[in-house]
Amino acid sequence: MAINVNNAQYFRYLETARIDWMSGLGLKPGLSGERQGQGPVVVNAFCNFYQQLAYPDEVLLKMFVSDPARTTFETWATMERVAQPGVICAAGGGTVIWVDFSKQKATDLPDWIRSKVSG
């Protein structure tokens, strides 16, 4: 029997994709109390639901980044069932802001992040 996936799980899928992408860049996401220097913080997250996913569906997430601004960039992803390629079940994302943790203030995106987001 298939069990419908709870709405909160979609956000977990999106956050896992975002963390995997950031880890691939050498960023080490951690708890806010452990952060030093500068790094990313998600300031807005959303998800649009089109078709219900169910356990044990295998889910394919396609992650994208775009729109670098002075201190922010956008992340977004689509979710498909592996068994139904090209059929988007949900899409969501978030705005990421670059923060100086000691000042607890937004700061300019580093050039190396800007190049990854722009390219």
Secondary structure, DSSP 8 states (H G I E B T S, - for coil): --EE--HHHHHHHHHHHHHHHHHHTT-----GGG--SEEEEEEEEEEEE-S--EET--EEEEEEEE---SSEEEEEEEEEETTSTT-EEEEEEEEEEEEETTTTEE----HHHHHHHH-
